[in-house]
Amino acid sequence: MRNLLRLLLVPLPWFLKRPALQFFFGYKLHPTAAIGLSWIFPKELVMGPHSSIGHGNVAIHLQKVQLGAYASIARGNWITGYPVDDGKHFSHQSDRAPELVLGEHTAITKNHHFDCTHSIGIGAFTTVAGYGSQFLTHSIDVIECRQDSKPIVIGDYAFVGTDCTLLGGAALPSRSVLGAKSLLNKAWQEEYQLYAGVPAKPVKSLPNDAKYFHRTTGFVE
């Protein structure tokens, strides 16, 4: 019955869908936020002023999805998790949080995959650009022979190039760039760096006065 309700809500125009989502699911949706023709049904959904989710996105099995002011998720993104109340896997991780949290003015473009078995946090004014990047927070721990997960953290004013892979435990510092087709598999700390390669490592220093790192609006002309 719950899935039938979801199916009926998806194609509704936003002026009808927004109050219905608030009434039936308790979502916190700013009057200026918007969701297109997408299947977005986490346990908790918070959308700030002028935030948006476009068409063809799927977000399921998540504890929370949160978008800050002016944050956007464009089209065709697959956002999945693993419920905290399902004890089949991850019982050793009581702190696991299946959620996607975007800072203000942050943009996710098209056709990316976010495995939010553990949390994925993306800071303000950051861009997940291009197509086909994978954020994978869980895998099999071959030593312990069990499923395991770790969070992924992306800082503020960062830039993730097209077709990248980011693994659980990875961190991209604020004001840094991850080059196209790179594999980020560890937590880095140094800002103003271009990280690139398989696996990614710092390959070039970036100028502190680069205009991208000092934007006051997320949109890039």
Sequence and secondary structure as in RCSB ss.txt:
>XXXX:A:sequence
MRNLLRLLLVPLPWFLKRPALQFFFGYKLHPTAAIGLSWIFPKELVMGPHSSIGHGNVAIHLQKVQLGAYASIAR
GNWITGYPVDDGKHFSHQSDRAPELVLGEHTAITKNHHFDCTHSIGIGAFTTVAGYGSQFLTHSIDVIECRQDSK
PIVIGDYAFVGTDCTLLGGAALPSRSVLGAKSLLNKAWQEEYQLYAGVPAKPVKSLPNDAKYFHRTTGFVE
>XXXX:A:secstr
 HHHHHHHHTTS HHHHHHHHHHHH  EE TT EE S EE  SEEEE TT EE SS EEES SEEEE TT EEEE
S EEE   TT TTS TT TT   EEEE TT EEEES EEE SS EEE TT EEEEE  EEE EEEETTTTEEEE 
 EEE TT EE TT EEETT EE TT EE TT EE SB   SSEEEETTTTEEEEE  TT GGGG SSS   
